[in-house]
Amino acid sequence: MRTLLVNLAKGLLGATPLRRFFFPYFAYNMTAAQLVLLCRHLSLARAVPGLVLEVGCSTGMTTVFLNKFMDAEGIEKDYVAVDTFAGFVAEDVRHEVEQRGKQAAFFDGFRTNSKRWFDRTMQMNGITRVRSIEADANRFDFAALGTLAYCLLDVDLYRPTQRALPELYRALSPGGFILVDDCDSSSERWDGADQAYKEFCRAQGFAENIVGGIGIVGKPA
């Protein structure tokens, strides 16, 4: 009976927006190649002292993916996820609009979220290593977390990326990596992260290393 009902539902809803609940689809905000890149560098940081940090975790989809990868590969590290859990902060949006000429409507997303829902997602997926922190990346004291082995910085906009990168690099252990999402100068909406990443590289005297829209910063061992 259950199979009959599912088949009936698929037949009736397959041509409607509700088909996402019945048919497989790729739901990540990253490409498959980007997810592979994240996992590759997480493997490279396996023996590097420090924790894994994700800044800008939204609802936790990538958090689940990376933690399942850690489980499969036997990578045992503490994992901290930092987000506002309420979308972009007003100061960051104002900067994008007034200083970078963007449309305010670009940045209305990610508001339908909460720390409680994120934590529940981890629980539902059997993930116990993740500690979530509700905070603005512009004001959070990343140094208080201790040393980092790996960081995914995915806050999209210029101000939080520009502010966080130097502090994250100071906390990064030799041999560790910071990966910055949305490093794509052709993106009308998310090129703030790209600008901040390139400015950071110039200030530090680093060569830019952007692979498939992911800016990579490694600290020499």
C-alpha positions as CSV (number, residue, x, y, z in Angstrom):
1,M,0.0,0.0,0.0
2,R,2.8,2.4,0.9
3,T,4.5,1.8,-2.5
4,L,1.2,2.4,-4.3
5,L,0.7,5.7,-2.4
6,V,4.3,6.9,-3.1
7,N,3.9,6.1,-6.8
8,L,0.6,7.9,-7.0
9,A,2.1,11.0,-5.3
10,K,5.0,11.0,-7.7
11,G,2.7,10.8,-10.6
12,L,0.5,13.6,-9.4
13,L,3.2,16.0,-8.1
14,G,6.0,15.3,-10.5
15,A,5.2,18.4,-12.6
16,T,4.8,20.7,-9.6
17,P,7.3,22.4,-7.3
18,L,6.5,19.7,-4.7
19,R,8.5,17.2,-6.8
20,R,11.6,18.1,-4.7
21,F,10.1,16.1,-1.9
22,F,9.8,12.9,-4.0
23,F,12.6,13.0,-6.6
24,P,16.4,13.2,-6.0
25,Y,18.0,16.6,-6.6
26,F,21.3,18.3,-5.8
27,A,20.4,20.7,-2.9
28,Y,23.8,22.1,-2.0
29,N,24.8,25.7,-2.6
30,M,28.2,24.4,-3.7
31,T,29.1,22.4,-6.8
32,A,30.1,18.8,-6.5
33,A,33.7,19.8,-7.4
34,Q,33.8,22.4,-4.6
35,L,32.6,19.8,-2.1
36,V,35.4,17.5,-3.2
37,L,37.9,20.3,-2.8
38,L,36.7,20.9,0.7
39,C,37.1,17.3,1.6
40,R,40.6,17.0,0.0
41,H,41.9,19.8,2.1
42,L,40.2,18.5,5.2
43,S,42.1,15.3,4.6
44,L,45.4,17.2,4.2
45,A,44.7,18.9,7.6
46,R,44.1,15.6,9.4
47,A,47.4,15.7,11.3
48,V,47.5,19.4,11.8
49,P,46.9,20.6,15.4
50,G,43.7,22.4,16.0
51,L,40.0,22.2,15.4
52,V,37.8,22.5,12.3
53,L,35.8,25.7,12.0
54,E,33.0,26.6,9.7
55,V,32.0,30.3,9.6
56,G,28.7,30.8,7.8
57,C,27.0,27.4,8.1
58,S,23.4,28.4,7.3
59,T,21.1,25.5,7.9
60,G,23.9,23.0,8.2
61,M,23.8,21.1,4.9
62,T,27.6,21.5,4.3
63,T,28.2,20.9,8.0
64,V,26.5,17.5,7.7
65,F,28.4,16.6,4.6
66,L,31.8,17.5,6.0
67,N,31.1,15.6,9.3
68,K,30.0,12.5,7.5
69,F,33.2,12.7,5.5
70,M,35.1,13.0,8.8
71,D,33.3,10.0,10.1
72,A,34.1,7.9,7.0
73,E,37.8,8.9,7.0
74,G,38.3,8.6,10.7
75,I,39.2,12.3,11.2
76,E,38.7,13.0,14.8
77,K,38.7,16.8,15.5
78,D,36.5,19.2,17.3
79,Y,34.2,21.1,15.0
80,V,32.8,24.6,15.6
81,A,30.1,26.2,13.4
82,V,29.6,30.0,13.7
83,D,26.6,31.8,12.1
84,T,24.1,34.6,12.9
85,F,21.4,32.0,12.2
86,A,19.3,35.0,11.1
87,G,20.7,36.0,7.8
88,F,23.1,38.9,6.9
89,V,23.6,41.7,9.4
90,A,22.4,45.2,8.5
91,E,25.8,46.8,8.5
92,D,27.2,44.3,6.0
93,V,24.2,44.8,3.7
94,R,24.5,48.6,4.0
95,H,28.2,48.4,2.9
96,E,27.3,46.2,-0.1
97,V,24.6,48.7,-1.2
98,E,26.3,52.0,-0.4
99,Q,30.0,51.2,-1.0
100,R,29.8,48.4,-3.5
101,G,26.7,49.4,-5.5
102,K,24.7,46.3,-4.9
103,Q,20.9,45.9,-4.6
104,A,19.6,45.4,-1.1
105,A,17.2,42.8,-2.4
106,F,20.2,40.5,-3.2
107,F,20.7,39.9,0.5
108,D,17.3,38.9,1.9
109,G,18.1,35.2,2.0
110,F,19.2,32.9,4.9
111,R,16.8,34.5,7.4
112,T,14.5,31.4,7.8
113,N,16.9,29.7,10.2
114,S,17.7,29.3,13.9
115,K,20.4,27.9,16.0
116,R,17.9,25.4,17.5
117,W,17.0,24.1,14.1
118,F,20.7,23.8,13.2
119,D,21.4,21.8,16.3
120,R,18.4,19.6,15.6
121,T,19.7,18.9,12.2
122,M,23.0,17.7,13.7
123,Q,21.1,15.5,16.1
124,M,18.9,14.0,13.4
125,N,22.0,13.1,11.5
126,G,23.8,11.5,14.5
127,I,26.5,14.2,14.6
128,T,27.7,14.9,18.1
129,R,31.1,16.7,17.5
130,V,29.7,20.0,16.3
131,R,29.4,23.0,18.7
132,S,27.3,25.8,17.2
133,I,27.8,29.4,18.2
134,E,25.4,32.2,17.3
135,A,27.5,35.2,16.5
136,D,28.3,37.9,13.9
137,A,31.7,37.2,12.2
138,N,32.5,40.9,12.4
139,R,32.5,40.9,16.2
140,F,33.3,37.3,17.2
141,D,36.6,36.6,18.9
142,F,37.9,33.8,16.8
143,A,41.2,33.7,18.8
144,A,39.2,32.5,21.8
145,L,38.6,29.2,20.0
146,G,42.2,28.3,20.1
147,T,44.3,26.9,17.2
148,L,42.7,26.0,13.9
149,A,43.6,23.2,11.5
150,Y,41.0,23.9,8.9
151,C,38.4,26.7,8.3
152,L,35.7,27.0,5.8
153,L,34.8,30.8,5.6
154,D,31.5,31.1,3.8
155,V,30.0,34.5,4.8
156,D,29.6,35.7,1.2
157,L,30.0,39.5,1.8
158,Y,32.9,41.8,1.9
159,R,32.9,43.1,5.5
160,P,32.8,39.8,7.4
161,T,35.3,38.2,5.1
162,Q,37.7,41.1,5.3
163,R,37.4,41.2,9.1
164,A,37.7,37.5,9.7
165,L,40.5,36.4,7.4
166,P,43.5,38.0,9.3
167,E,42.3,36.7,12.6
168,L,41.6,33.3,11.3
169,Y,45.1,33.2,9.7
170,R,46.7,34.1,13.0
171,A,44.9,31.2,14.7
172,L,45.8,28.7,11.9
173,S,48.4,26.1,12.7
174,P,51.3,25.6,10.3
175,G,50.1,23.1,7.6
176,G,46.5,24.2,8.0
177,F,44.1,25.7,5.5
178,I,41.4,28.4,5.2
179,L,39.0,28.0,2.3
180,V,37.0,31.0,1.3
181,D,33.8,30.4,-0.7
182,D,32.4,32.7,-3.4
183,C,35.7,33.9,-4.8
184,D,34.2,34.7,-8.1
185,S,34.7,38.2,-9.5
186,S,32.0,37.6,-12.1
187,S,29.3,37.1,-9.5
188,E,27.2,40.2,-9.2
189,R,25.8,39.2,-5.9
190,W,28.6,37.5,-4.0
191,D,31.8,39.1,-5.3
192,G,32.4,40.8,-1.9
193,A,34.1,37.7,-0.6
194,D,36.3,37.6,-3.7
195,Q,37.4,41.2,-3.2
196,A,38.2,40.6,0.5
197,Y,40.2,37.4,-0.3
198,K,42.3,39.1,-2.9
199,E,43.0,42.1,-0.7
200,F,44.1,39.8,2.1
201,C,46.4,37.9,-0.3
202,R,48.0,41.2,-1.5
203,A,48.4,42.5,2.1
204,Q,50.1,39.3,3.2
205,G,52.2,38.9,0.0
206,F,50.5,35.6,-0.9
207,A,49.8,34.4,-4.4
208,E,46.1,34.1,-5.0
209,N,45.0,30.5,-5.3
210,I,41.4,30.2,-6.5
211,V,40.1,26.9,-7.6
212,G,36.5,26.6,-8.9
213,G,35.4,29.7,-6.9
214,I,37.1,28.6,-3.7
215,G,40.0,30.8,-2.5
216,I,42.6,28.8,-0.7
217,V,45.0,30.0,2.0
218,G,47.5,27.6,3.4
219,K,50.0,28.3,6.2
220,P,53.4,26.8,5.5
221,A,54.4,24.0,7.7
